[in-house]
Structure formats: structure tokens, C-alpha cells
Amino acid sequence: MRPTLKDVARHSGVSIATIDRVLNQRPGVRQEMVDRVETAMAQLGYVRDISAADLSRRQASRFVFVIPDGPNSFMQRLAAEIETLRQFPSNNRMEIVLHKVPPFDGGALARVLNQLNPDTCSGVAVVAAEAIAVRDALARLKALSLPVVTLVSDVPAFPRDAYVGIDNVAAGRTAARLLGRFLGERKGKIALVAGSMLVRDHVERRMGFEQVIAETPGLDCLPVLEGRDDSRLVQRMLKECLSSHPEIVGLYNMGAGNRGLIETLSALPPTRRPQVVVHELSEHSRLALNEGLVDAIIHQDAGHEVRSALRILKARIDKTPLLQGQDQIRIEIYLNENLPSATS
């Protein structure tokens, strides 16, 4: 027989009213009482009836996603997945709000985060940026007891509830191993393209990539070209880089702007084209892989990330457990031979 609130009250020695305040995170309960209630629930194996709790609160949970706006195709896909969940939430007592901010703008991101509070928000999922204002804004949310999940790009110095995304250091190392295999005995320079070194995911990808290349004789990395996910800027910078360094044999794009990269490579004679690894499967990167302009694509599932972030936020406010491994985001590698169909 499942334990009830009366069993928890008897085991912990506190009233049902106090237990209700603890479960619904209402103020006025000493930490000692909170610890006694949570210990009793754990010892008895008490599992809360979430649907009944939602009805008793008579309010919907309101989850806020904050992501970069702009031409980045992966962020556009992330927004599309969030919009799908907004239209078809898993239950009718959940509301999902999407805020878009200018890319690589820590000040704009911090301003949106600073507008959130427990009266208007139940939890936050954010594509974070390495900026003092952003860290301060996240610390403010934490002080308000709002659960926070970092999405795609982490802020390790901030004690967030969870990070949802690939291991970006491992992704960078994977890209380097792939390029090394493609190059074989060829020696020369590797061109690196990123959106910005102010976002943690690009910093970590570069770190992992350079760790492996440093161990590979005859290969050296050039300074990173920061294209700010702008295809035109990437095209211009990469064209200049290839012209200045004819010894380039490999290219790793750790961010967006693949269209500019592809146009630059298309203009080169086949004998001058480097081996190329890029991130994120899109219409343009798929076509480039088919045409041999790109050798491999490292990908992550945007839909899985959005659903995982929402699942974690809901579990935090409901105080329910998560299935181990369910929210681990895999690094996917696509070659021409295993490219999924455009409809899958």
C-alpha cells in the first residue's frame, strides 16, 4: 500500500499543513522542518500525486526558454522545437514562453533574465553566455529558488540545476580525430572558425580540438576566425585566411555560418580544398556533404535537448526523480554513407 501524507506526518512528527507548505515550497517553514519532511518521504518511499498537486495549486507551471535570435540554423531549429511544445504541451497545466535575444549579447540576455521572478516564471532554460552580467542574473534567479537549466552552452562557474547539451570538449576532440583520419599523412595548417569565443560551447570545442591536434605531428592550428555566425563575415574572413595560408589542409567550423564556408570552398579548385568538419546537420551542410565539400558533420538533437530541459525543470519543481541517462545528449557523427533522409 502506498504511503500517504498522514504516514509522512506521523513518521516526521509534523502536521499535514506543514508538509503541504514544504511540498508546495511556501514560505514560513524552518529548514529543520523541511529536512525532517524530506527525510520521512525518502524513508517511506512517498511519491507525490503531481496531478492532484497541480489542481490544488490552481495554476499552471510557466517555463521560460531564452535563446539567441539570428541566422544560426541550429538556434532556429531549437526555437521551432520550443514552438512545437508550446502548441502541444504534455499537459494543460503547463505554459511555455520563448524569449529571443541578440546573439553574443550578454547584456541583452541579462536584461531578459532580470525581468523573471517566481510570480511570472516556474523555471528557466537558457543558452548561456560567458558574461559577468549573465552570471549575476543567473545567481539572482538561484537566490529566488527558481530552477535553472543551461541549454547547449554551459556556465560551469554557476551552480545551475542541470546542463542539457553535448559534451563540447569531447565534440572538439572528435572533430580533430576525424580530421586526422581524413588527412592521413598530409601535413599543414588547420583553419578554425567559431561564432565567438565569448560562448562556452565554442571555447570548449576549441579546447578539445587543440588538445588532439597538439599531439598530432605536422599539424598546427591557426588563430580562430570569429565569424559571429554570420555567413557573409565567415565567407570574407575564410577567403582571406585561405589566400594568406596556402598550406591549410584542414578546416573545423565549431559554430554556424556554414553557408559562407560552403560558398568559399565551392570557389576553390578541388586540389586546393581542405578536409572539412562542421557542426549541425542542416539543408546547406547536408548538400555540402553530398557534394564532397564537407567530410563530416557533428550533430546534436535539438528536440531532445528542449524536451530534456523541460522534463528536468518540471521534475525540480515537482520534486520527482528523473530516469538516469534519459537526458544525456549524444554526439552524432554524419558521413555521406550514414546521412539520414531529409524527412527523418
C-alpha positions as CSV (number, residue, x, y, z in Angstrom):
1,M,0.0,0.0,0.0
2,R,1.4,3.4,-1.0
3,P,2.3,5.7,1.9
4,T,0.1,8.8,2.4
5,L,0.6,12.3,3.8
6,K,-0.7,11.0,7.1
7,D,2.1,8.4,7.2
8,V,4.6,11.1,6.4
9,A,3.2,13.3,9.2
10,R,3.3,10.5,11.7
11,H,6.9,9.5,10.7
12,S,8.2,13.1,10.7
13,G,6.3,14.3,13.7
14,V,5.0,17.4,11.9
15,S,1.5,18.5,10.8
16,I,0.0,17.8,7.4
17,A,-0.3,21.6,7.0
18,T,3.4,21.9,7.4
19,I,4.0,19.1,4.9
20,D,1.8,20.8,2.4
21,R,3.8,24.0,2.8
22,V,7.0,22.1,2.2
23,L,5.7,20.3,-0.8
24,N,4.5,23.5,-2.4
25,Q,7.6,25.5,-1.4
26,R,5.6,28.0,0.5
27,P,7.5,30.4,2.9
28,G,7.4,30.2,6.7
29,V,8.9,26.7,7.3
30,R,12.2,26.3,9.1
31,Q,14.9,24.4,7.3
32,E,14.9,21.8,10.2
33,M,11.2,21.0,9.4
34,V,11.9,20.8,5.7
35,D,14.7,18.3,6.3
36,R,12.5,16.2,8.6
37,V,9.7,16.0,6.0
38,E,12.0,15.2,3.1
39,T,13.8,12.5,5.2
40,A,10.5,10.9,6.1
41,M,9.3,10.9,2.5
42,A,12.6,9.3,1.3
43,Q,12.4,6.6,4.1
44,L,8.8,5.8,3.4
45,G,9.1,5.9,-0.4
46,Y,6.4,8.5,-0.6
47,V,5.7,9.6,-4.2
48,R,3.7,12.7,-4.7
49,D,0.5,12.8,-6.8
50,I,1.5,15.5,-9.2
51,S,-1.8,15.9,-11.0
52,A,-3.6,16.4,-7.7
53,A,-0.9,18.9,-6.6
54,D,-1.3,20.8,-9.8
55,L,-5.1,21.0,-9.2
56,S,-4.6,22.1,-5.7
57,R,-2.4,25.0,-6.7
58,R,-5.0,26.0,-9.3
59,Q,-2.2,27.4,-11.5
60,A,-0.2,26.3,-14.5
61,S,3.6,25.9,-14.4
62,R,5.2,28.6,-16.6
63,F,8.6,27.6,-18.1
64,V,10.7,30.2,-19.9
65,F,13.2,29.5,-22.7
66,V,15.7,32.2,-23.5
67,I,17.8,31.6,-26.7
68,P,19.7,33.6,-29.3
69,D,17.9,35.0,-32.3
70,G,19.6,35.4,-35.7
71,P,20.6,33.3,-38.7
72,N,22.1,30.3,-36.7
73,S,20.2,27.4,-38.2
74,F,20.6,25.3,-35.1
75,M,19.1,28.0,-32.9
76,Q,16.3,28.3,-35.4
77,R,15.7,24.6,-35.1
78,L,15.8,24.9,-31.3
79,A,13.1,27.7,-31.5
80,A,11.0,25.5,-33.8
81,E,11.1,22.7,-31.3
82,I,10.1,25.0,-28.4
83,E,7.2,26.4,-30.5
84,T,6.0,22.8,-31.1
85,L,6.0,22.2,-27.4
86,R,4.2,25.5,-26.8
87,Q,1.4,24.4,-29.1
88,F,1.2,20.8,-27.8
89,P,2.3,20.8,-24.2
90,S,2.4,17.5,-22.3
91,N,-0.5,18.6,-20.1
92,N,-2.9,21.5,-19.9
93,R,-1.4,23.0,-16.8
94,M,1.8,23.9,-18.4
95,E,2.7,27.1,-20.2
96,I,5.9,27.6,-22.3
97,V,7.3,31.0,-23.1
98,L,10.0,31.8,-25.6
99,H,12.3,34.8,-25.5
100,K,14.8,35.6,-28.2
101,V,17.8,37.8,-27.6
102,P,20.5,39.1,-30.0
103,P,23.3,36.5,-30.4
104,F,26.5,37.1,-28.4
105,D,25.0,39.9,-26.4
106,G,25.4,39.2,-22.7
107,G,23.8,42.5,-21.7
108,A,20.6,41.8,-23.6
109,L,20.5,38.2,-22.2
110,A,21.0,39.5,-18.6
111,R,18.2,42.1,-19.1
112,V,15.7,39.4,-20.0
113,L,16.8,37.1,-17.1
114,N,16.5,40.0,-14.7
115,Q,12.8,40.5,-15.6
116,L,11.9,37.0,-14.4
117,N,10.6,36.2,-11.0
118,P,8.6,33.5,-9.2
119,D,5.3,35.3,-9.8
120,T,5.7,35.0,-13.6
121,C,8.0,32.0,-14.0
122,S,8.4,28.5,-12.6
123,G,11.7,27.6,-14.2
124,V,14.2,28.9,-16.8
125,A,16.1,27.2,-19.7
126,V,18.8,29.4,-21.2
127,V,21.5,29.3,-23.8
128,A,24.0,31.0,-21.6
129,A,26.9,33.4,-22.4
130,E,30.2,34.0,-20.6
131,A,29.5,37.5,-19.2
132,I,29.5,38.9,-15.7
133,A,26.1,40.4,-16.2
134,V,24.7,37.0,-17.2
135,R,26.3,35.2,-14.2
136,D,24.9,37.8,-11.9
137,A,21.4,37.4,-13.4
138,L,21.6,33.6,-13.0
139,A,22.7,34.0,-9.4
140,R,19.7,36.2,-8.8
141,L,17.3,33.5,-10.2
142,K,19.0,30.9,-8.0
143,A,18.5,33.2,-4.9
144,L,14.8,33.3,-5.8
145,S,14.8,29.5,-5.8
146,L,13.9,29.3,-9.5
147,P,15.3,26.2,-11.1
148,V,17.7,27.0,-14.0
149,V,18.9,24.7,-16.8
150,T,21.6,25.8,-19.1
151,L,21.0,24.7,-22.7
152,V,23.6,24.0,-25.4
153,S,26.2,26.3,-23.8
154,D,27.1,25.9,-20.1
155,V,28.3,28.3,-17.4
156,P,30.3,25.9,-15.2
157,A,31.0,28.5,-12.5
158,F,27.3,28.9,-11.9
159,P,25.5,26.3,-9.7
160,R,22.7,25.6,-12.2
161,D,20.3,22.7,-11.7
162,A,21.4,21.0,-14.8
163,Y,23.2,21.4,-18.2
164,V,21.5,20.0,-21.2
165,G,23.7,19.6,-24.3
166,I,26.6,17.6,-25.7
167,D,30.0,17.4,-24.1
168,N,31.6,20.1,-26.2
169,V,35.2,19.2,-25.2
170,A,34.5,15.7,-26.5
171,A,32.9,17.1,-29.6
172,G,36.1,19.2,-30.4
173,R,38.3,16.1,-29.8
174,T,36.0,14.1,-32.1
175,A,36.4,16.7,-34.8
176,A,40.2,16.6,-34.5
177,R,40.3,12.8,-34.7
178,L,38.1,12.8,-37.8
179,L,40.2,15.4,-39.5
180,G,43.4,13.4,-38.6
181,R,41.9,10.3,-40.2
182,F,40.8,12.2,-43.3
183,L,44.3,13.9,-43.7
184,G,46.3,10.7,-43.2
185,E,50.0,11.7,-43.8
186,R,49.3,15.2,-45.1
187,K,50.9,18.0,-43.0
188,G,50.0,21.6,-42.7
189,K,47.8,24.2,-41.0
190,I,44.2,23.8,-39.7
191,A,41.8,26.8,-40.0
192,L,39.4,27.3,-37.1
193,V,36.1,29.1,-37.4
194,A,33.8,30.0,-34.4
195,G,30.9,32.2,-33.7
196,S,32.5,33.9,-30.7
197,M,35.0,33.0,-28.0
198,L,32.6,34.5,-25.5
199,V,30.3,31.5,-25.6
200,R,31.4,28.4,-23.6
201,D,30.4,25.8,-26.2
202,H,32.8,27.2,-28.8
203,V,35.6,27.7,-26.2
204,E,35.3,24.1,-25.1
205,R,35.1,22.7,-28.7
206,R,38.3,24.6,-29.5
207,M,40.0,23.3,-26.3
208,G,39.2,19.7,-27.2
209,F,40.2,20.1,-30.8
210,E,43.6,21.7,-30.0
211,Q,44.3,19.1,-27.3
212,V,44.3,16.4,-30.0
213,I,46.0,18.4,-32.8
214,A,48.8,19.2,-30.4
215,E,49.5,15.5,-30.2
216,T,49.5,15.1,-34.0
217,P,52.9,15.7,-35.6
218,G,52.9,18.0,-38.6
219,L,49.5,19.7,-37.9
220,D,49.1,23.2,-36.4
221,C,46.0,25.3,-35.6
222,L,45.8,28.9,-36.9
223,P,44.1,31.6,-34.7
224,V,40.3,31.3,-34.5
225,L,38.3,33.3,-37.0
226,E,35.3,34.7,-35.1
227,G,32.5,34.9,-37.7
228,R,29.6,35.7,-35.2
229,D,27.5,33.0,-37.1
230,D,27.3,35.5,-40.0
231,S,27.7,33.7,-43.3
232,R,28.9,36.8,-45.2
233,L,31.5,37.5,-42.5
234,V,32.6,33.9,-42.4
235,Q,33.0,33.9,-46.2
236,R,35.1,37.1,-46.2
237,M,37.3,36.0,-43.3
238,L,37.8,32.5,-44.6
239,K,38.6,33.7,-48.1
240,E,41.4,36.0,-46.7
241,C,42.7,33.2,-44.5
242,L,42.9,30.6,-47.3
243,S,44.7,33.2,-49.5
244,S,47.2,34.1,-46.8
245,H,47.9,30.4,-45.8
246,P,48.1,28.2,-48.9
247,E,49.4,25.5,-46.5
248,I,45.9,25.0,-45.0
249,V,45.0,21.3,-45.3
250,G,42.1,21.1,-42.8
251,L,39.2,23.3,-41.6
252,Y,37.0,23.0,-38.5
253,N,33.9,25.2,-38.1
254,M,32.8,24.9,-34.5
255,G,29.8,27.3,-34.9
256,A,27.4,28.4,-37.5
257,G,27.9,30.3,-40.8
258,N,28.3,27.2,-42.8
259,R,26.7,28.8,-45.9
260,G,29.6,31.3,-46.1
261,L,32.1,28.5,-45.6
262,I,30.5,26.4,-48.3
263,E,30.5,29.2,-50.9
264,T,34.2,29.8,-50.2
265,L,35.1,26.2,-50.7
266,S,32.9,25.9,-53.8
267,A,35.1,28.7,-55.5
268,L,38.3,26.7,-54.9
269,P,39.7,24.2,-57.3
270,P,39.3,20.6,-56.0
271,T,43.1,20.3,-55.4
272,R,43.1,23.3,-53.1
273,R,40.2,22.3,-50.9
274,P,41.0,21.3,-47.3
275,Q,39.4,18.4,-45.4
276,V,36.4,19.9,-43.5
277,V,34.4,19.1,-40.4
278,V,31.4,21.3,-39.4
279,H,28.7,21.3,-36.8
280,E,25.0,20.7,-37.2
281,L,23.1,18.9,-39.9
282,S,21.1,21.4,-41.9
283,E,19.9,21.8,-45.5
284,H,23.1,23.5,-46.5
285,S,25.6,21.2,-44.6
286,R,23.7,18.2,-46.0
287,L,24.1,19.4,-49.6
288,A,27.8,20.2,-48.9
289,L,28.4,16.7,-47.5
290,N,26.7,15.1,-50.6
291,E,28.8,17.2,-52.9
292,G,32.1,16.4,-51.1
293,L,32.8,19.9,-49.9
294,V,32.4,18.8,-46.3
295,D,33.7,15.5,-45.0
296,A,31.8,15.0,-41.7
297,I,29.1,16.7,-39.7
298,I,28.9,16.7,-35.9
299,H,25.3,17.0,-34.8
300,Q,23.1,17.2,-31.7
301,D,19.3,16.6,-31.4
302,A,17.6,20.0,-30.8
303,G,14.3,18.3,-30.0
304,H,15.8,16.0,-27.4
305,E,17.5,19.0,-25.7
306,V,14.3,21.0,-25.5
307,R,12.3,18.1,-24.1
308,S,15.0,17.2,-21.7
309,A,15.3,20.8,-20.4
310,L,11.5,20.9,-19.8
311,R,11.5,17.5,-18.2
312,I,14.3,18.5,-15.8
313,L,12.6,21.8,-14.9
314,K,9.3,20.1,-14.2
315,A,11.0,17.4,-12.1
316,R,12.7,20.1,-10.0
317,I,9.5,22.0,-9.1
318,D,7.5,18.7,-8.6
319,K,10.4,17.1,-6.6
320,T,10.2,13.9,-8.7
321,P,13.1,11.7,-9.8
322,L,14.4,11.6,-13.4
323,L,15.3,8.4,-15.3
324,Q,19.1,8.1,-15.3
325,G,20.6,8.6,-18.8
326,Q,17.3,9.8,-20.3
327,D,18.5,13.3,-20.7
328,Q,22.1,12.6,-21.9
329,I,22.6,14.3,-25.3
330,R,24.6,12.2,-27.7
331,I,27.3,13.5,-30.1
332,E,26.1,12.3,-33.5
333,I,28.5,11.9,-36.5
334,Y,27.3,12.0,-40.1
335,L,29.3,11.0,-43.1
336,N,27.9,10.7,-46.6
337,E,27.4,7.0,-46.0
338,N,25.1,7.3,-43.0
339,L,23.3,10.6,-43.8
340,P,19.6,10.3,-42.8
341,S,16.9,11.1,-45.3
342,A,15.8,14.8,-45.3
343,T,12.4,13.8,-43.9
344,S,13.7,11.9,-40.9
